[in-house]
Amino acid sequence: MKDIYEILKRYFGYESFRGGQEKIVRCLLSGGDALAVMPTGAGKSLCFQLPALAMDGITLVVSPLISLMQDQVRALGQNGIRAAYINSALTPRQIHLATQNAAQGIYKIIYVAPERLLTDSFLDFAQNADISLLAVDEAHCISQWGQDFRPGYLEIGTFISKLKKRPAVAAFTATATKHVRQDIISKLGLKNPLELTTGFDRPNLYFEINSVISRDDFLIRYIREHKDSSGIVYCATRKETDRVSALLSGRGFSCATYHAGLSDDQRKQAQEDFTFDRVRTIVATTAFGMGIDKSDVRYVIHYNMPSCMEDYYQQAGRAGRDGAAADCILLYSKSDVGLQRFLITRPVENDPLTAQQRQAHLAGAEERLQQMTYYATSKSTCLRRRILNYFGESSPAGCDNCSVCIGSYDIRLKTAASAKITDEILLGLLRQYVASAARRNGVPSYAVASEPTLRELALKQPDTPELLRQIPGFSAEKIRRYGDGIINIIAEYKNMKQ
């Protein structure tokens, strides 16, 4: 078996694993099943990407959204890992080439939508391929008790049963109650799985509930004060999304709109504009929920209260995935409760659920809405404590990073300062280089270097390849591509200061 620490350093640029990662990796490499509940930004993807590189054969990753697959494959390419995705965005010819290349060992990782698993062509490929690992991303989608239940996920268990050789099976999710976890194990048929919950806490996120008189005024003021930062504004309806987006555009802000009422091309353009920093803010419905892999989002503002804590924490968790400080602000109004109840209970066209399934889903949705309302109206209980307790995790009475514990954004103009002192001039030069390099290579800036990596570079100022290798997040491939440029900038800056 290949050395997992060598793979970790060479392809991902890290000397050590984060909480829970090594345990999951070793379990999968030994052929065992696993269920991992890890918060957004905790490194779930590495838990199946690294075993894929260490194992013989192919790793299949079931993923719910085209955009998410594309982001993952693009990020793997930056680390020198060849991967592919198979979904409705590809032509039959492209799909054939992707499966053919995988069968020849060119691709170690294949991302696939759940609805494609039982198609004749894909099943024929899978039954004749050497599949060593099946990873199910966003696994809560398999449970009718989860907030994102997706009937296509129910096909995964049948797909596994049709394979000639059962691979190791791993399920990953960021948000799952005990009931949902049990459902995942049952429906995927996991065999004595390693169950690992690394903890839901995201210490770098600031949480706030704000019952402002004018949501529009707050939003305009906040975005004006963060005009150079990337952020998401979530709205409950398409109509509200269009209105808020028009409001911000009318005030001169750079923003995009994203909801299911737009064409595929319009949604794709909006996401690309946001991902590649052509716009700083995206105003969206929950259609933008799992589809974002951008790690440098500095704020998520909920213009309306979501329908459940799972949705809220998953969407808020799009902020600060790079580990740097970020704001999660909910603008609450009593009218939000009635709006969400209306959205939950309205009839569904071509409903894939049976009457019994729909009744159970509605009962669960009403309970989740009630819990969300408790959070949104919390006056004296730490917001982080409420979130963690909801997911069954104990927590201290206070967190010193939420509006209940330390006051709201309105009361104190909050600034997110790094714990480490960095050279801001050098940091700016490095950001410029990374942005330019990203444009040349057709990738987002964060795929070249995250904000914490940039700050570490500005702090340590490595001016040789050997010193650059010591910076977390720099894989061998990234050093090959970008090392000389970064070293030259640091060396020139040091000379300039002398």
For each residue, the residues with C-beta under 8 A, 3 or more apart:
1: 29 54
2: 6 7 53 54
3: 6 7
4: 7 8 22 25 26 29 50 54
5: 8 9 15
6: 2 3 9 10
7: 2 3 4 10 11 12 50 53 54
8: 4 5 11 12 14 15 16 17 46 50
9: 5 6 12 13 14 15 475 476
10: 6 7 475 476
11: 7 8 50 53 79 80 81 475 476 477
12: 7 8 9 46 50 79 473 475
13: 9 79 471 472 473 474 475 476 478
14: 8 9 17 472 473
15: 5 8 9 472
16: 8
17: 8 14 21 22 25
18: 21 42 43
19: 42 198 199
20: 23 24 36 38 42 47 196 198
21: 17 18 24 25 43 46 47
22: 4 17 25 26
23: 20 26 27 194 196
24: 20 21 27 28 34 36 47 170 194 196
25: 4 17 21 22 28 29 46 47 50 51 54
26: 4 22 23 29 30
27: 23 24 30 32 33 34 194
28: 24 25 31 32 34 47 48 51 133 168 170
29: 1 4 25 26 51 54 55
30: 26 27
31: 28 168
32: 27 28 168 192 193 194
33: 27 168 169 170 190 191 192 193 194
34: 24 27 28 47 168 169 170 171 190 193 194 195 196
35: 139 170 171 181 184 185 190 193 194 195 196
36: 20 24 44 47 170 171 172 173 196 197 198
37: 173 174 175 176 181 196 197 198 200
38: 20 42 43 44 47 172 174 196 197 198
39: 42 174 198 199 200 201 202 317
40: 174 202 314 317 318 321
41: 202 295 317 320 321 322 323
42: 18 19 20 38 39 174 198
43: 18 21 38 46 47
44: 36 38 47 48 137 172 174
45: 48 49 72 137
46: 8 12 21 25 43 49 50
47: 20 21 24 25 28 34 36 38 43 44 50 51 170 172
48: 28 44 45 51 52 59 61 133 135 170 172
49: 45 46 52 53 59 76 81 109
50: 4 7 8 11 12 25 46 47 53 54
51: 25 28 29 47 48 54 55 59 133
52: 48 49 55 58 59 108 109 132 133
53: 2 7 11 49 50 81 108
54: 1 2 4 7 25 29 50 51
55: 29 51 52 59 132 133
56: 130 132
57: 129 130 131 132 133 167
58: 52 102 107 108 109 110 129 130 131 132
59: 48 49 51 52 55 108 109 110 131 132 133 134 135
60: 110 112 126 131 133 134 135 167
61: 48 72 109 110 111 112 135 136 137
62: 112 113 114 117 134 135 136 137 153 156
63: 68 69 72 85 111 112 113 137 138
64: 68 113 114 137 138 141 148 150 153 290
65: 68 69 290 291
66: 69 70 85 87 88 89 113
67: 70 71 268 271 291 292 293
68: 63 64 65 71 72 137 290 291 292 293
69: 63 65 66 72 73 85 87 111 113
70: 66 67 73 74 85
71: 67 68 74 75 275 292 293 294
72: 45 61 63 68 69 75 76 83 85 111 293
73: 69 70 76 77 83 84 85 111
74: 70 71 77 78 443 444 447
75: 71 72 78 79 293 447
76: 49 72 73 79 81 82 83 109
77: 73 74 80 81 82 83 443
78: 74 75 441 443 447 448 477 478 481
79: 11 12 13 75 76 475 477 478
80: 11 77 475 476 477 480
81: 11 49 53 76 77 108 109
82: 76 77 106 107 108
83: 72 73 76 77 107 108 109 110 111
84: 73 98 101 102 107 109 110 111
85: 63 66 69 70 72 73 90 98 110 111 112
86: 90 95 98 99 110 111 112 113 116 122
87: 66 69 90 111 112 113 116
88: 66 113
89: 66
90: 85 86 87 94 95 98
91: 94 95
92: 95 96 121
93: 96 97
94: 90 91 97 98
95: 86 90 91 92 98 99 121
96: 92 93 99 100 121
97: 93 94 100 101
98: 84 85 86 90 94 95 101 102 107 110
99: 86 95 96 102 103 110 121 122 125 129
100: 96 97 103 104
101: 84 97 98 104 106 107
102: 58 84 98 99 105 106 107 110 125 129
103: 99 100 125 128 129
104: 100 101
105: 102 108
106: 82 101 102
107: 58 82 83 84 98 101 102 110
108: 52 53 58 59 81 82 83 105
109: 49 52 58 59 61 76 81 83 84
110: 58 59 60 61 83 84 85 86 98 99 102 107
111: 61 63 69 72 73 83 84 85 86 87
112: 60 61 62 63 85 86 87 116 117 122
113: 62 63 64 66 69 86 87 88 116 152
114: 62 64 117 141 150 152 153 155 156
115: 152 155
116: 86 87 112 113 119 122
117: 62 112 114 122 123 126 155 156 159
118: 122 123 155 158 159 162
119: 116 122 123
120: 123 124
121: 92 95 96 99 124 125
122: 86 99 112 116 117 118 119 125 126
123: 117 118 119 120 126 127 159 162
124: 120 121 127 128
125: 99 102 103 121 122 128 129
126: 60 117 122 123 129 131 159 162 163
127: 123 124 162 163 164
128: 103 124 125
129: 57 58 99 102 103 125 126
130: 56 57 58
131: 57 58 59 60 126 134 163 165 167
132: 52 55 56 57 58 59 167 168
133: 28 48 51 52 55 57 59 60 167 168 169 170
134: 59 60 62 131 156 160 167 168 169 170
135: 48 59 60 61 62 169 170 171 172
136: 61 62 139 142 153 156 169 170 171 172 188
137: 44 45 61 62 63 64 68 172
138: 63 64 141 148 172 173 290
139: 35 136 142 153 171 172 173 176 184 188
140: 143 146 147 148 173 175 176 180 184 310
141: 64 114 138 146 148 149 150 153
142: 136 139 146 149 150 153 154 156 171 183 184 187 188
143: 140 146 149 176 179 180 183 184 187
144: 149 183 353 357 360 361 364
145: 149 177 179 180 183 360 364
146: 140 141 142 143 149 176 180 183 310
147: 140 175 307 308 310 311 314 365 368
148: 64 138 140 141 289 290 310 311
149: 141 142 143 144 145 146 153 361
150: 64 114 141 142 153
151: 154 352 353
152: 113 114 115 155
153: 62 64 114 136 139 141 142 149 150 156 187
154: 142 151 157 158 187
155: 114 115 117 118 152 158 159
156: 62 114 117 134 136 142 153 159 160 187 188
157: 154 160 161 187 188 189
158: 118 154 155 161 162
159: 117 118 123 126 155 156 162 163
160: 134 156 157 163 166 167 169 188 189
161: 157 158 189
162: 118 123 126 127 158 159
163: 126 127 131 159 160 166 167
164: 127
165: 131
166: 160 163 169
167: 57 60 131 132 133 134 160 163
168: 28 31 32 33 34 132 133 134
169: 33 34 133 134 135 136 160 166 188 189 190 191 193
170: 24 28 33 34 35 36 47 48 133 134 135 136
171: 34 35 36 135 136 139 142 184 185 188 190 193
172: 36 38 44 47 48 135 136 137 138 139
173: 36 37 138 139 140 176 180 184
174: 37 38 39 40 42 44 313 314 317
175: 37 140 147 200 310 313 314 391
176: 37 139 140 143 146 173 180 181 184 310 391
177: 145 180 181 310 390 391 392
178: 181 182 392
179: 143 145 182 183
180: 140 143 145 146 173 176 177 183 184
181: 35 37 176 177 178 184 185 195
182: 178 179 185 186
183: 142 143 144 145 146 179 180 186 187
184: 35 139 140 142 143 171 173 176 180 181 187 188 190
185: 35 171 181 182 188 190 193 195
186: 182 183 189
187: 142 143 153 154 156 157 183 184
188: 136 139 142 156 157 160 169 171 184 185
189: 157 160 161 169 186
190: 33 34 35 169 171 184 185 193
191: 33 169
192: 32 33
193: 32 33 34 35 169 171 185 190
194: 23 24 27 32 33 34 35
195: 34 35 181 185
196: 20 23 24 34 35 36 37 38
197: 36 37 38 200 393
198: 19 20 36 37 38 39 42
199: 19 39 393
200: 37 39 175 197 313 387 388 391 393
201: 39 384 388 393 395
202: 39 40 41 205 317 320
203: 401
204: 320 323 324 325 326
205: 202 316 317 319 320 325 326 327 328 401
206: 325 326 327 328 401 402 414 416
207: 316 328 329 330 383 384 387 401 402 403
208: 327 328 329 330 383 402 403 408 409
209: 330 332 375 376 377 378 383 403 404
210: 218 329 330 331 332 403 408 409 410
211: 331 332 333
212: 215 217 218 331 410
213: 217
214: 217 218
215: 212 218 219 303 331 333
216: 219 220 244 247
217: 212 213 214 220 221
218: 210 212 214 215 221 222 331 410
219: 215 216 222 223 233 244 247 248 301 303 331
220: 216 217 223 224 247 248 251
221: 217 218 224 225
222: 218 219 225 226 299 301 329 409
223: 219 220 226 227 231 248 253 281
224: 220 221 227 251 253
225: 221 222 413
226: 222 223 229 231 298 299
227: 223 224 253 280
228: 280
229: 226 280 298 299
230: 274 277 280 281 294 296 297 298
231: 223 226 280 281 282 297 298 299 300 301 319
232: 281 282 283 284 288 292 297 299 300 301 315 318 319
233: 219 244 248 281 282 283 284 300 301 302 303
234: 284 285 286 288 300 301 302 303 304 306 315
235: 240 241 244 283 284 285 303 304
236: 240 285 303 304 305 306 336 339 340 343
237: 240 241 285 304 339 343
238: 241 242 259 260 261 285
239: 242 243
240: 235 236 237 243 244 303 304
241: 235 237 238 244 245 257 258 259 283 284 285
242: 238 239 245 246 257 259
243: 239 240 246 247
244: 216 219 233 235 240 241 247 248 283 303
245: 241 242 248 249 255 256 257 283
246: 242 243 249 250
247: 216 219 220 243 244 250 251
248: 219 220 223 233 244 245 251 253 255 281 283
249: 245 246 252 253 255
250: 246 247
251: 220 224 247 248
252: 249
253: 223 224 227 248 249 280 281
254: 278 279 280 281
255: 245 248 249 279 280 281 282 283
256: 245 269 270 271 273 274 279 281 282 283
257: 241 242 245 262 270 282 283 284
258: 241 262 267 270 271 274 282 283 284 285 287 288
259: 238 241 242 262 267 284 285 287 288
260: 238 285 287
261: 238
262: 257 258 259 266 267 270
263: 266 267
264: 267 268
265: 268 269
266: 262 263 269 270
267: 258 259 262 263 264 270 271 287
268: 67 264 265 271 272
269: 256 265 266 272 273
270: 256 257 258 262 266 267 273 274 279 282
271: 67 256 258 267 268 274 275 282 288 291 292
272: 268 269 275 276 278
273: 256 269 270 276 278 279 282
274: 230 256 258 270 271 277 278 279 281 282 292 294
275: 71 271 272 292 294 444
276: 272 273 438 439 444
277: 230 274 280 435 444 445
278: 254 272 273 274
279: 254 255 256 270 273 274 282
280: 227 228 229 230 231 253 254 255 277
281: 223 230 231 232 233 248 253 254 255 256 274
282: 231 232 233 255 256 257 258 270 271 273 274 279 288
283: 232 233 235 241 244 245 248 255 256 257 258
284: 232 233 234 235 241 257 258 259 287 288
285: 234 235 236 237 238 241 258 259 260 288
286: 234 289 306 311 315
287: 258 259 260 267 284 291
288: 232 234 258 259 271 282 284 285 291 292
289: 148 286 311 314 315
290: 64 65 68 138 148 314
291: 65 67 68 271 287 288
292: 67 68 71 232 271 274 275 288 297 318
293: 67 68 71 72 75
294: 71 230 274 275 297 318 321 444 446
295: 41 321 322 446 450 451
296: 230 321 322 324 445 446 450 451
297: 230 231 232 292 294 300 318 319 320 321 326
298: 226 229 230 231 319 320 324 325 326 327 416
299: 222 226 229 231 232 319 326 327 328 329
300: 231 232 233 234 297 315 316 318 319 326 327 328 329
301: 219 222 231 232 233 234 327 329 330 331
302: 233 234 305 306 312 315 316 329 330 331
303: 215 219 233 234 235 236 240 244 331
304: 234 235 236 237 240 331 333 336 339 340
305: 236 302 312 330 332 333 336 337 340 372 373 376
306: 234 236 286 302 311 312 315 340 372
307: 147 311 340 343 344 365 368 369 372
308: 147 311 312 365 368 369 371 372
309: 312 313 368 371 372 375 387 390 391
310: 140 146 147 148 175 176 177 313 314 368
311: 147 148 286 289 306 307 308 314 315
312: 302 305 306 308 309 315 316 330 372 375
313: 174 175 200 309 310 316 317 387 391
314: 40 147 174 175 289 290 310 311 317 318
315: 232 234 286 289 300 302 306 311 312 318
316: 205 207 300 302 312 313 319 328
317: 39 40 41 174 202 205 313 314 321
318: 40 232 292 294 297 300 314 315 321
319: 205 231 232 297 298 299 300 316 326 327 328
320: 41 202 204 205 297 298 323 324 325 326
321: 40 41 294 295 296 297 317 318
322: 41 295 296 446 450 451 452
323: 41 204 320 450 451 452
324: 204 296 298 320 416 418 450 451 452 455
325: 204 205 206 298 320 416 417 418
326: 204 205 206 297 298 299 300 319 320 416
327: 205 206 208 298 299 300 301 319 409 414 416
328: 205 206 207 208 299 300 316 319
329: 207 208 210 222 299 300 301 302 409
330: 207 208 209 210 301 302 305 312 376
331: 210 211 212 215 218 219 301 302 303 304
332: 209 210 211 305 336 376 377
333: 211 215 304 305 336
334: 337 338
335: 338 339
336: 236 304 305 332 333 339 340 376
337: 305 334 340 341 369 373
338: 334 335 341 342
339: 236 237 304 335 336 342 343
340: 236 304 305 306 307 336 337 343 344 369 372
341: 337 338 344 345 366 369
342: 338 339 345 346
343: 236 237 307 339 340 346
344: 307 340 341 362 365 366 369
345: 341 342 362
346: 342 343
347: 351
348: 351 353 358
349:
350:
351: 347 348 358
352: 151
353: 144 151 348 357 358 361
354: 357 358
355: 358 359
356: 359 360
357: 144 353 354 360 361
358: 348 351 353 354 355 361 362
359: 355 356 362 363
360: 144 145 356 357 363 364
361: 144 149 353 357 358 364 365
362: 344 345 358 359 365 366
363: 359 360 366 367
364: 144 145 360 361 367 368
365: 147 307 308 344 361 362 368 369
366: 341 344 362 363 369 370
367: 363 364 370 371
368: 147 307 308 309 310 364 365 371 372
369: 307 308 337 340 341 344 365 366 372 373
370: 366 367 373 374
371: 308 309 367 368 374 375 390
372: 305 306 307 308 309 312 340 368 369 375 376
373: 305 337 369 370 376 377
374: 370 371 377 378 386
375: 209 309 312 371 372 378 383 386 387 390
376: 209 305 330 332 336 372 373
377: 209 332 373 374
378: 209 374 375 381 383 386 404
379: 404
380: 404
381: 378 385 386 404
382: 385 386 395 396 397 398 399 402 404 405
383: 207 208 209 375 378 386 387 399 402 403 404 405
384: 201 207 387 388 395 399 401 402 405
385: 381 382 388 389 395 396 397 398 399
386: 374 375 378 381 382 383 389 390
387: 200 207 309 313 375 383 384 390 391
388: 200 201 384 385 391 393 394 395
389: 385 386 392 393 394 395
390: 177 309 371 375 386 387
391: 175 176 177 200 309 313 387 388
392: 177 178 389
393: 197 199 200 201 388 389
394: 388 389
395: 201 382 384 385 388 389 399
396: 382 385 399
397: 382 385
398: 382 385 404 405
399: 382 383 384 385 395 396 402 405
400: 405 406
401: 203 205 206 207 384 405 406
402: 206 207 208 382 383 384 399 405 406
403: 207 208 209 210 383 406 407 408 409
404: 209 378 379 380 381 382 383 398
405: 382 383 384 398 399 400 401 402
406: 400 401 402 403 412
407: 403 411 412
408: 208 210 403 411 412
409: 208 210 222 327 329 403 412 413 414
410: 210 212 218
411: 407 408
412: 406 407 408 409
413: 225 409
414: 206 327 409
415:
416: 206 298 324 325 326 327
417: 325
418: 324 325 421 422 455
419:
420: 455 459
421: 418 459
422: 418 426 427 455 458 459
423: 426 427 458 459 461
424: 427 428 458
425: 428 429 493
426: 422 423 429 430 457 458 461 489 490 493
427: 422 423 424 430 431 454 455 458
428: 424 425 431 432
429: 425 426 432 433 489 493
430: 426 427 433 434 449 454 457 458 486 489
431: 427 428 434 435 445 454
432: 428 429 435 436
433: 429 430 436 437 485 486 489
434: 430 431 437 438 445 448 449 454 482
435: 277 431 432 438 439 445
436: 432 433 439 440
437: 433 434 440 441 448 481 482 485
438: 276 434 435 441 443 444 445 447 448
439: 276 435 436 442
440: 436 437
441: 78 437 438 448 481
442: 439
443: 74 77 78 438 447 448
444: 74 275 276 277 294 438 447 448
445: 277 296 431 434 435 438 448 449
446: 294 295 296 322 449 450 451
447: 74 75 78 438 443 444
448: 78 434 437 438 441 443 444 445 478 482
449: 430 434 445 446 453 454 457 473 474 478 482
450: 295 296 322 323 324 446 453 454 473
451: 295 296 322 323 324 446 454 455
452: 322 323 324 455 456 472 473
453: 449 450 456 457 471 472 473 474
454: 427 430 431 434 449 450 451 457 458
455: 324 418 420 422 427 451 452 458 459
456: 452 453 459 460 471 472 473
457: 426 430 449 453 454 460 461 462 471 486 490
458: 422 423 424 426 427 430 454 455 461
459: 420 421 422 423 455 456
460: 456 457 467 470 471
461: 423 426 457 458 490 493 494
462: 457 467 468 470 471 486 487 490
463: 467 487 490 491 494
464: 467 468 487
465: 468 469 479 483 487
466: 469 470
467: 460 462 463 464 470 471
468: 462 464 465 471 474 479 483 486 487
469: 465 466 474 479
470: 460 462 466 467
471: 13 453 456 457 460 462 467 468 474
472: 13 14 15 452 453 456
473: 12 13 14 449 450 452 453 456 478
474: 13 449 453 468 469 471 478 479 483
475: 9 10 11 12 13 79 80 478 479
476: 9 10 11 13 80 479 480
477: 11 78 79 80 480 481
478: 13 78 79 448 449 473 474 475 481 482 483
479: 465 468 469 474 475 476 482 483
480: 80 476 477 483
481: 78 437 441 477 478
482: 434 437 448 449 478 479 485 486
483: 465 468 474 478 479 480 486 487
484: 487 488
485: 433 437 482 488 489
486: 430 433 457 462 468 482 483 489 490
487: 462 463 464 465 468 483 484 490 491
488: 484 485 491 492
489: 426 429 430 433 485 486 492 493
490: 426 457 461 462 463 486 487 493 494
491: 463 487 488 494 495
492: 488 489 495 496
493: 425 426 429 461 489 490 496 497
494: 461 463 490 491 497 498
495: 491 492 498
496: 492 493
497: 493 494
498: 494 495
